[in-house]
């Protein structure tokens, strides 16, 4: 089944399924596999330590697919800012036509991306941020509900409310993000006004995701009860998979209360991704994971996963809904 939506038209993709940018997961191998399966794969820009390394990763991806793919660029509130102009230059010179922005307002890079004919989809955790993204010229937004892995913002609005609210307010197309795993997710998202869905955690548990098998196994083994919210007192909330380091971090947060500083928890959160994702040290620290882990029970190829979602989505619409409408 092919679903034609404003998102498939905007990005020139076959299926309205996007793989979100994920730290130390969004390498060329995964992005190409998703794009080859008819979705939109995404390279995570800041996982590449320099603009030159990003340029190389873009070239690697182009060797593996002739389909559209995106690069994620997350704007961090940090003292030592990455070389954003350099990353933008690598994206433009690499011929990438779609950028997923996240974090802070991407207004400062928008003129460069737009002049290069690049489509921008911005990840937002609230309707007000989505409206801001629309006003600065973003082509689409990814609406990230409270269920999501990573940073859900501080409003705690789940997608059953957030998506219809976005549909009520926005003129540009949007996709659902957070809690998306299967055909049910896609059909529900479309029913609530989205034009597709963005999956993060679900794509980690695929054959092509270039992460340690321990990470994939941890997601499959986890239930919807196995994530925790860390850094809430710092107003930098992140949803992560629970482990010994995370429980230790939460104890520190509880003990220190209002006196908590980032320095107190730095060993549990800073620089841990290579050890977890590459080496499979599952207790090294906090790593982003969505509640959706409770819906993930296997490790298919990206082609198998996307094909299954599209087949089952058609069955839900034609058989289940059809029977209810008396059409079957």
C-alpha positions in Angstrom: 0.0 0.0 0.0 1.3 3.5 -0.9 -0.1 6.4 1.2 0.1 9.8 -0.4 0.3 12.6 2.2 1.6 16.1 2.3 4.8 14.7 3.8 5.4 12.1 1.1 4.9 14.8 -1.5 7.1 17.4 0.3 10.0 15.0 0.8 9.6 12.8 -2.3 9.3 9.6 -0.3 7.1 6.6 -0.8 5.9 6.0 2.7 5.1 8.6 5.4 7.6 7.2 7.9 10.6 9.1 9.1 13.6 7.9 11.1 14.4 10.6 13.6 17.9 11.7 14.3 19.4 9.8 17.3 22.8 10.3 18.9 25.3 7.5 18.0 22.5 5.7 16.1 21.8 7.9 13.0 24.8 6.8 10.9 24.8 6.3 7.1 24.0 2.6 7.4 20.6 3.2 9.1 19.7 6.3 7.1 20.3 4.5 3.8 18.3 1.4 4.9 15.3 3.5 5.9 15.4 5.5 2.7 15.8 2.4 0.5 12.7 0.9 2.2 10.7 4.0 1.1 10.9 6.0 4.3 13.1 9.0 5.1 16.4 8.1 6.8 18.3 10.6 8.9 22.0 11.1 9.7 22.6 12.6 13.1 24.8 15.6 12.4 26.4 16.2 15.8 27.4 12.5 16.3 30.0 13.4 13.6 32.5 15.4 15.6 33.5 17.8 12.8 31.9 19.2 9.7 34.4 17.3 7.6 33.3 14.0 9.3 29.7 14.9 8.5 30.6 15.6 4.9 32.2 12.1 4.8 29.1 10.5 6.4 26.8 12.2 3.8 29.0 10.9 1.0 28.9 7.3 2.5 25.1 7.5 2.6 24.9 8.7 -1.0 27.0 5.6 -1.9 24.3 3.4 -0.2 21.1 5.0 -1.5 19.9 7.2 -4.3 16.7 8.1 -2.4 16.2 11.2 -0.4 17.6 11.3 3.2 17.9 14.0 5.9 20.5 15.3 8.3 19.5 16.1 11.8 21.0 19.3 13.3 20.3 19.8 17.0 20.9 23.3 18.4 22.2 22.8 21.9 22.1 25.4 24.7 25.8 25.0 25.3 28.8 27.2 26.2 31.1 25.5 23.7 28.8 25.6 20.7 29.6 23.2 17.8 30.7 24.7 14.5 27.1 25.1 13.2 28.1 27.2 10.1 30.6 24.4 9.2 27.9 21.7 9.6 25.4 23.7 7.5 28.1 24.1 4.8 28.7 20.4 4.8 25.0 19.7 4.4 24.6 22.2 1.6 27.7 21.1 -0.3 26.8 17.4 0.2 23.6 18.0 -1.7 21.3 17.0 1.1 17.8 18.3 0.5 16.1 17.8 3.8 17.2 18.9 7.3 15.6 17.9 10.6 16.3 20.6 13.2 15.8 20.2 16.9 16.6 22.0 20.2 16.7 25.7 20.0 15.1 27.9 17.4 16.9 27.3 14.1 16.2 30.9 12.8 19.8 31.8 12.3 20.5 29.0 9.8 17.2 29.1 8.0 18.3 31.7 5.3 21.3 29.5 4.3 19.2 26.3 4.2 16.3 28.0 2.2 18.7 29.6 -0.3 20.1 26.1 -1.0 16.5 24.8 -1.6 16.6 22.6 1.5 13.3 21.5 3.1 13.3 21.9 6.9 11.3 19.9 9.4 11.7 21.2 13.0 11.1 18.9 16.1 8.7 20.6 18.6 7.3 19.5 22.0 4.5 22.1 22.1 2.0 23.8 19.8 3.5 27.3 20.5 7.0 26.1 19.4 5.4 24.5 16.3 3.7 27.8 15.4 7.0 29.6 15.9 8.7 27.1 13.5 6.0 27.8 11.0 6.5 31.5 11.3 10.2 31.4 10.6 9.7 29.4 7.4 10.0 25.7 8.4 8.3 23.5 5.8 7.0 21.0 8.3 7.2 20.1 12.0 7.6 16.9 14.0 5.3 17.1 17.0 7.0 15.3 19.9 4.7 14.0 22.6 5.5 13.4 26.3 5.9 9.6 25.5 9.0 10.2 23.5 12.6 9.1 24.2 15.0 12.0 24.7 13.8 15.5 25.6 10.0 15.8 25.9 10.0 19.4 27.0 8.4 20.5 30.3 4.7 20.6 29.4 4.0 16.8 29.6 1.3 16.8 26.9 0.9 13.3 25.4 0.2 12.8 21.7 -3.6 12.0 22.1 -3.9 15.7 23.0 -0.9 17.3 21.3 -1.5 16.0 17.8 -5.1 17.2 17.5 -4.1 20.5 19.0 -1.3 20.9 16.4 -3.9 20.0 13.7 -6.2 22.7 14.9 -3.5 25.4 14.8 -0.9 24.6 12.1 -1.1 25.3 8.4 2.2 23.5 7.5 2.2 19.6 7.6 3.3 17.8 10.6 4.3 14.2 11.7 3.8 12.5 15.0 6.8 11.7 17.1 7.0 9.9 20.4 5.3 6.6 21.0 5.3 5.5 17.4 6.0 1.9 16.6 3.6 0.2 14.2 0.6 0.4 11.9 -1.7 1.3 14.8 0.6 4.3 15.5 0.5 5.4 11.9 -3.3 5.1 11.4 -4.0 6.9 14.8 -1.6 9.7 13.9 -3.2 10.2 10.5 -6.6 10.2 12.2 -5.4 13.0 14.5 -4.3 15.2 11.7 -0.7 14.2 11.2 0.7 13.5 7.7 3.0 10.7 8.8 5.0 9.5 11.7 8.6 9.8 13.0 10.1 6.8 14.8 13.2 6.8 16.9 13.4 4.0 19.4 11.7 1.6 17.0 14.4 2.1 14.5 17.2 1.3 17.0 15.8 -2.2 17.2 16.4 -3.0 13.5 19.0 -5.2 11.8 20.7 -2.2 10.1 21.0 0.1 13.2 24.7 0.2 13.7 24.6 -0.2 17.5 25.6 -3.0 19.9 23.3 -6.0 20.0 22.9 -5.4 23.8 21.1 -2.1 23.0 18.7 -3.8 20.7 18.1 -6.6 23.2 17.5 -4.1 26.0 14.7 -2.4 24.0 13.0 -5.7 23.1 13.2 -6.9 26.7 11.9 -3.6 28.2 8.2 -2.8 28.9 6.5 0.5 28.8 7.4 0.9 32.6 11.1 0.8 32.1 11.9 4.4 31.2 12.6 7.2 33.7 12.6 11.0 33.5 15.9 12.5 34.5 17.1 16.1 34.9 13.6 17.4 35.6 14.9 19.7 38.4 17.3 21.3 35.8 14.4 21.9 33.4 16.3 19.8 30.9 14.1 16.7 31.2 15.2 13.6 29.3 13.4 10.2 29.0 15.9 7.4 29.3 16.0 3.6 29.7 16.4 2.7 33.4 19.6 1.1 34.5 22.0 1.2 37.6 23.4 4.6 36.5 20.0 6.1 36.0 18.7 5.0 39.4 21.9 6.4 41.0 21.3 9.7 39.2 17.6 9.8 40.5 18.9 9.2 44.0 21.2 12.2 43.7 18.4 14.3 42.3 16.2 13.4 45.3 18.9 13.9 47.9 20.2 17.3 46.6 16.7 18.7 45.8 16.8 22.4 44.8 20.6 22.4 45.2 21.2 20.0 42.3 23.6 21.2 39.6 24.5 19.6 36.3 28.0 18.9 37.7 26.5 16.6 40.3 25.2 14.2 37.6 27.8 14.7 34.9 29.3 11.2 35.1 25.9 9.6 34.5 25.0 11.7 31.4 28.1 13.2 29.7 29.9 11.3 27.0 28.3 7.9 27.8 26.8 7.3 24.3 29.9 5.7 22.7 30.3 3.2 25.6 26.6 2.3 25.4 25.9 2.3 21.7 29.3 1.1 20.4 30.5 -1.1 23.2 27.2 -2.3 24.7 28.0 -1.3 28.3 24.3 -1.0 29.3 25.0 0.5 32.7 27.5 3.2 31.6 24.9 6.0 31.9 21.6 7.5 30.8 20.6 6.9 27.2 17.4 8.1 25.4 14.6 5.6 25.0 10.9 6.0 24.6 8.0 4.3 26.4 7.3 2.7 23.1 9.9 0.0 24.0 6.8 -1.8 25.5 5.5 -2.2 21.9 8.8 -3.5 20.4 9.2 -7.3 20.4 11.5 -8.1 17.5 14.5 -6.8 15.4 13.5 -6.8 11.8 15.2 -5.2 8.8 14.1 -1.7 8.0 12.4 -3.0 4.9 10.6 -5.7 6.8 9.5 -3.1 9.4 8.2 -0.5 7.0 6.6 -3.1 4.8 4.8 -4.6 7.7 3.6 -1.2 9.0 2.1 -0.3 5.6 0.4 -3.7 5.1 -1.1 -3.7 8.5 -2.2 0.0 8.2 -4.1 -1.0 5.1 -5.7 -3.9 6.9 -6.8 -1.6 9.8 -8.4 0.9 7.4 -10.0 -1.6 5.0 -10.9 -4.5 7.2 -11.3 -3.3 10.7 -12.8 0.2 9.9 -14.5 -1.3 6.8 -16.3 -3.9 8.9 -17.4 -1.2 11.3 -18.7 1.0 8.5 -20.6 -2.0 7.1 -18.5 -2.0 3.9 -16.9 -5.4 4.4 
